[in-house]
Amino acid sequence: MSVSTLSKSAAAIDRARADGRAALIGYLPAGFPSVQETIDAGIALARNGADLIEIGIPYSDPVMDGSVIQAATGQALENGFHVREVFDVVAGITAATDAAVLVMTYWNPVMRMGVDEFSRRLAEAGGAGLITPDLIPDEAAEWMAASDKYGLDRVFLVAPSSTPERMKATVEASRGFVYAVSIMGVTGTRNQVSDAAEGVVTAARQAGAERVCVGLGVSTAGHVREIGAYADGVIVGTALVAALRDGGPDAVGTLTSELSTGTRKS
């Protein structure tokens, strides 16, 4: 079975590519402001130009998230969000749209539920796979087995600091796409950030990656255009979470529509 027929994420990215554009990927935290509003916002994303959707599981110690996302996930937890509700969010979005829906999570909640159990429930909800920021392929044997068993994508992260050996191992372990992050801080100019990200994309491709998507603090159609010129997909998080916070699902749809104007490759 080829990866394209197996992988919902790869298929969504390939459809965008065939249409002459970079895939637009939107991130939302599950349970913010409520489970139903996360579903509505996800549907708004898909109907306004997002090809893939990442649903983040709120976590009490989010090592990778900026202040806007931390505040949103903190509110979801205060409201009593349970990990199992992420499957309701995924099912709600996949039932209404064609977008590939991935769950982004630190590894602890998956281990706590049981890797096989979590994977089975994610597949049953129509989910495409998992993005695992704090799991490295060397420690992912159980996840590799479960993701093969249930046909789920495994999205691992690579960064400017990834050694060639680590890059190759991560690319080989990933299915769907490889998630490239830039570790340049917010104080770096956009030019520096782009240079770092483009270098990671190039390195991932040299290591054999067919699809590389970039998450960078992207907030405008201009950023999308800039990154989409060299990446297969562009990931937007904070700007969408702020839109949801300030204007609800409708605002998410409006911003997504605006961002999607930057996806066309010249």
Disulfide bonds with the S-S distance in Angstrom:
none
